[in-house]
């Protein structure tokens, strides 16, 4: 259950796969420009057209700018860790593969299963945002969309939306034509996206009313941090880039550029759009389904609202497409490792993609999009993203300082696990809001911080150990400081989310563990005797 893949074997396998013409291997055809286009498409539609209205109205007000900045900073810490991992291990499994190698099979499964929240379910949530803008665009030209088609609410959890299911299925069909063909379509969509966003910023900035930014923090810093937990949903793009590692021509060079470049670009655009949006329309009047289009209606620019609505449809189409790309590739790698059903690792000989996996995950996402409301899904998706970021940060510390000799006892992994638990204890402070004097509150903060400091000191001492740099082509800076700060921030943001979302994660994890113990643990390649002498590391 805690067995690990050997890093030396994995690196050699990745290199041999790259030069092999085996039909079960993914086709390497993507360039750095394709990666950045995929990264931008995966993030821009989500953060700008889906989450910004909801978070500004319900959580942070104009302070959503800080939510994006904090989320961007924490994501940057994780991005450096992702870059080291992705250049060291150019495999399609993203955080799943990283966790499997660094922390063991059961943790790898846990991460891989919960990344489903990040990709398959995020595609469903994004499709809900697409429906809102599509309906708004049609209304702008005088076409009324019947409620049964656009979506009608049955309960607080269930909303029937056939249009949302339709866009997921349409994007799935496009992906079935192949990754390079999808990349061309996505490049056109991304250029359109950038035009729409720049149009909104350029026109909107002339209509900003500074008074709309007062109060700037109507819900206080607590609301800002709650907003961070939700807008992390908007930063899955660079993780999506890492899932394409098995299809990149020069992964050791292009992956770090694609990951960090995507993150920096979208953070600047997020902050600019958030400032303009909350300056044009008071935060409490924002529309949660189509905020940018409605903001222009608010200032009587109907023609501009129509442009935004039609442009947003293409933007969110690209985001839905890119969200659907990642999940089949996670399942592909899990199936190759024997932990998931073999149908998911079948690669089509002509298109070079996991065709069956693409179809199955597309159908599942369409069903979720048909029945579930956007607001119900957002927090769960953010938890999946934050968990992946946390594990990748911890994995960098483990692989950097763990001995390359399998016979030596692995103390580094336990140090990181203890530090992670200490961060969760610190995160409990986020759920406590005592009515006590400031001096007493400071003491409470110090009390919760003690376990984090105590757990970090042994990790800090690892700097005196020799570093394991096998296969490293990009070095994450300031290890272990940077990864450990990333862990702390990610856990803090997880604990900022609602208790209901954490409980849903718990239920989802139990379902995943049932599949692992019922199938994965027995079919794992590391459970087959011939692998024990080469790839099994206890």
N, C-alpha and C positions, 0 to 999 in steps of 0.2 A: 504493500500500500504506500510506503514511503520510499520505495525504490526510485532511483534517478537514472536518467540517461547520462552516459559519460560524454563530457564536452569534447574530448578528443575525437571520439567516434562520430559524434554528431557533426562536427566541423568537417571531418573527412568525407562523410556521407553527403553533406551539402555541396562540397566541391565536386564530388563525383557525379551527383545529380545534375550539376550545372553543365558538365561536359557530356552527359549521357543523352541518348536519343530515345530512352525508354518511354513508351506511350503512356505510362502511368505518371510521368512527371509533367508539371505545368510548363507551358510554353513561355520562354523568356523573350519578351518583345517590347517591354516598356522602357521609356527613357525618363530622365529627370523632369522633363517638361510634362510628361504624362502624369508623373507622381504628384507634382505640385497642382496640376489641374484637378486630379482626383481629390487631393487634400482640400483645396478651396471649395470644390463642389460639395464635399461631404460636410463642410462646416458652415459656409456662408448662408445657405438657405435655412439651416437650423437656427443659428443664433440671431439672424437679422429678421427673418420672416415668421418664425414660429414662437420662440421663447421671449423675445424682448418685450412684447406687449404684456404678456402675463406676469412676468417677473417685475416689471416696472409698476404695474397697477397693484399687484397683490403682495409684493414682498419688499421692494427697495425704493420705489419712486425714482427720481432722477439719480439716486445713489446706485442705480444699476450699473453706472459707469465704474464704480468701485468693485461691484460684483464681477464684472468682466475683467478688470485689471487683476484682482486677486486670483480669479480662476486662471487667467492667462499666465500669471507668475508661477502658480503651482503647476500648471501644465508645462511651462518651460523647464522646470526642474525635472519633470517626468520625461520631457522630450529629449533631454540630453541622455537620460538613462536608456530610453528607447533606441536612440541613435547608436549607442555603444552595443546594445544587444543585437540590433538589426544588422549592423555591419559585421559583428562577430558570428552571428548565426542567421544567415539569409534564408530563413524558412518562412512558409506562409502562415504559420500558426500564431504569429504576433505574441501577445502576452501569455497565451496558453503555452506555447513552446518554451518561452523564457522561464515560466514558473516550473514547468516539468523538469527542466534541466537544473535549475537552481534550488528548488524546494522539494521536488519529489512528485510522484504520480498523483497522489490524492489532491495536493494543492493545485497541480496543473489542471486536473479535471474540474476542480472547484472554480478556477479562473475561467477555463474554457466554457464551462456551462453558463456561468454568469455573464460572460461577454455576449451571450445570446441576447441579454437585456440591452446591450449596447448597439447591436446591429439589427437583428431581425425585428425586435420590438421598436427600435428607433425608426425604422423604415415605416412601420405602421403609424407611429405618432406623427412623423413628418407628412405622411399622406393625409392626415387629418388637417394639417395646416394648408396643404395644397388645395383641398376641397374648399376651404374658406376663401382663398384668393380666386379660385376658379369661378366660384359662384359670384363673387364681387365683380370679376371681369365681365361675366355674362350680363349681370344686372346693369353694368355701365353702358352696354349697347342695347338695352331694352329687352333682354331675354330673362324671363322669370324661371328659375329652377324650382321644380316642385320639392317640397320638404322631404318626401319619401326618398328622393334621389340624393339630395345634398346631406341629409342626416337628421334624424329626429331622436330625441332623448327618451329612453324608456325608464332609466333610473339614474342614480348618481354615478354608477359604474358603467352602464351600458348605453351606447348610442349607435343606432343602426345608420351606417353611412356607405351606401353602394359606390359612390364616386371615389371614396378613399381606397376601397378594395380594387377598383378599376385601375387606378394609377400604379398601384403596386404590381398588378398582373402585367400591365403594359411595359413597365421597366424590366420585369423578369424576362419577358419575350426579347427585349433588346439585348439583355445580357447573354442570352442563349446563342447569339450570333458570334461570340468570341470576345476576348478581352481587348484586342487591338481595335476591333470594329466599335466596341463600346467606348474606347478611349477617344476615337474620332468624334463620335456623337457628343461625348462629355466635354470635349474641348470647345465645341461650338456653344454648348449650353453655358460653360464657364465664362466665356467672353461676353455672352449676353448678360449673365449675372452681374459681372463687374460694371457693365454699362448702366444697368438699372440702379445699382447701389450708388455709383458716382452721381447719377442723375438725381436721386433722392437727396444726397448730401448737398450737392451744389444748389439745387432749387430751394431745399428746406432751410438752409442756413440763412437765407435772406428773410425768412419769415419767423425766425426765432424770437420769442418774447422772454427776456431774462426773468421776468416775474414768475414764469412757469417753473423755474428751478427753485422756487422758495415754497416750502422748505425743501432742502436738497436731500435730507435724510428723514422723511416723514415717519419711517418705521424704526429709526435708529440703526446702529451697527448690527444689531441682531437680525434685522430685516435684510441688511446687506449680505450677511453670511448665509442666511437662508436662501437668498438669491444666488449666491455662489454655488450652493449645492444643486440648484436647478439648472443654471446656465452651463454647468459642466457638460451637460447634454450637447452643448454647442461646440465642444472641443474634441469630438471623437475623430475629426478629420485626420490628424497626424497618426492616430492609432490605425485608422483605415489604410494609410500609406504603408505601414509596416506589414499589414496582411498581404500586401502585394509583393513581398520580398522574393518569393519564389518565381516571379514573372518579370523581374527587372534585369536588364542586360548587364549593368554594372552596379550591383547592390552595395558593395563596400564604399563606393563614392556617392552614388545617387541617393541612397536612403537617408543618410544624415542631412543632406541638403534639402530633400523633399520634406522631411519631418519638421525640422526647425524653421525652414522657410515658410511652410504652411502656417505654422503657429504664429509667427511674428506678423505676417500679413493680415491674418484674420482678426487678430487682437486689435490692431489699429483701426480696421474697418468697423468692428463691433463698437468700440468706444465712440467713434465719430457718429455712427448712426444713432446710438443711444442718446448722445448729447443733443443731436438735432431733433430727434423724435420727441423727447420730453420737453424741449424748448418750443416746439411748434404747438403741441397740444398738452394741457395739464395731465399729469400722470394718472389721476383718478378718473379721467374720461377716455383713456386709451381703450381701443378695441383689442380683445385678446385673440381674435381669430385672424384679422387682417389689419394690424395696427398701422402699417405705413400707408396703405391706401386710404384708410379712414382718416388718418391725420391730415392728408391733403384735402379731403372732403370737408374737414372741420374748418379749414381756412379758405374754403370756397374755390378750390382748384380742382374741379371735377375732371378736367382733361388730364391733369397730372396724375390724379388718382387712378384713372383708367390705364395709363401707361404703366404705373407701378403694379397694378393688379395683373395685367397681361404679362409683364416682365417677371413678376413673382411666380407665375405659373411655370415658366421655363426654369427659373432658379430652383424651385422646390422639386421640380421633376428631376433635375440633375442630382439634387441631394438625396432624393429617394433612390435613384439609380445607384449612387455610390454607397449608400447604406446597405443595399442588398448585395453588393460585391463582397463585403468582408465576411459575412457569416458562412457562406459555403466553403470558404478557404480555411476558416477555423475548423469546421467539421471535417474538411478534407484531411488536415493534418492529424486530427484526433483519430480519424478512421485509419490513416496510415500507421499510426502507433498502436492500433488494435483496440483502442478504448471506445470507439463508436462504430456504428453499423457500416459494413464494407461498401454499401452502395454509395456512400458519400465520398469515397476516394477513387471512384471511377472517373477517368478523364476522357473526354470525347476526342477521338483521334484527329479530327479535322480542326476543330476550334481550339483544342488545347485547354479547355476549362472543365471543372467538375460539373457536368451538365445536370445529372440527376440531383446533385446537392443543390444546385441553383434553382431548379424547378420546385423541389420540396420546400426549401426555405421561403421561396417566393409565395407559394400557396399558403404556408403557415402565416406569413406576415400579412397576406391579404385577408385571411380570416380574422386576425387580430384587428386589422384596420377596419373591417366591416362592423365589428361589434363593440369596440372599446373606445372610450373618450380620450382625447389628447391629454387632458389634465391628469387623468389617472396614470398615464404611462410615463410622464416626464421624470418624476422623482425616481422611479425604478431604473430608468435608463441611466440617470446620473450616478446611481449607486454602482451599477455595473461598470461604468467608466472609471469611477474613483477606485474601485477595487482593483481593476487592471493596472491603473497607474501605481497604486501602492505596492503591488507585488513586483512590478518591474523595477521600482526604486530599490526595494529590498534585494532583489535578485542581483543587481549590479554589485552591491556590497559583498554578497556571498561569493560570486564568481571571481571578484577581484582578489579576495583574500583567502579563499578556501584553498587548501593544499591540492595540487594536481595529482597527488598519490592517493589512489582509492583506499589503501590500507589504513591511512591515518584517520583518526576520529574527527568527524565534522562538528567542530564547536561553533564555527561562524554562523551556520544556519540557526542554531539555537539562540545565539546572541541576537540575531535579527528578529526572530519570533518573539523573544522576551521584550525587545524594544517595541515591537508592534503592539503587543498586549498593553504595555505601559502607555502607548499613545491612545489606545481606546479608553483606558482609565482616565487619561487627561480629557478625552473627548466627552466623558460623562458630565464634565463641568458645563458643557454647552446646554445640557438638559436641566441644569439647576439654576434657578433664578431667585435666590434667597433675599428677603427684605431685611438686610443687615447693614450696619455702618460700613463706610468705605474701607477703614482699616481692617475690619473683620473679613471683608470681601477679598482684600489683598492676601490675607493669611490663607483663605480658602484656595485661591489661585496657586499660592506657593505650595500648599499641601498636595494638590493634584499634579503639580509640576515635578515633585521630587522623584516619583518613579521613572519619569522620562529621562531626567538627568542621570539617575543611577544606572539605567539601562544603556544610556549612550556612552558612558565612560569606558566600558570594556570594548565597545566597537571602535572608539577613538584610538585606543591603544593598538588596534590592528595595523595602524599606519607604520609601525615598526617591522611588520612582517613583509616578506617578499611578495610582490604582486604577481598574480597569475594573469598573464596577458596573451594567452593562447588565442590566436585568430583575431585579436583586436586590431581593427583598422581605424576606429574612431574612439578616442578616450573621453569619457564623461569627466568634466573637471571637478576638482575639490571633493573627491571621494575620501571619507564617507560623509562629510558635512552636507553636501548638496543632496544626495539621495535620502539621507535621514530627515532633513528638513522637508523634503517632498513627502515622505511617509507621514510625518506629523500633520502637515497641512491637509493632505488627502483624507486622513482619518478624521480630522476636525470637521471637515466639510461633510463627510458621511454622517457624523453625529449631529450635524445641523439640520438634516432632513427630518421629515415627520416620522413619528413612531410607526404609523401605518405602512409607510414605504419600507422601513426596516423589517417589519413583520412579513410583508409580501416577499421580500428578498429571502427571508428564512424559509418560507413555504416553497419558493422556487428552488432553493438549494436542496431541500429534502427530496423534491422530485428528481433532481439531478443525481443525488446520492443513490437513490433507488435504482436508477439506470446503471450507475457505475458498479454497484455491488451485485446487481443482477446480470450484467453483461461485461462491462469494461475490465474489471479486475481479473476475470478469467481468460479474456481474449487478448489482454495486453501482450505486446511483443516481448516485453521484459519478463513475462511469466512463462514464455516458451524456453525450455532448457537450453537450446543452442545459443540463446542470447545472453545467458547468465554469465558466461565467461568473458564476454566482450563488452557488453553495454550496461550490465547491472552494477550499480554502485549503491551500497547500503550506507 
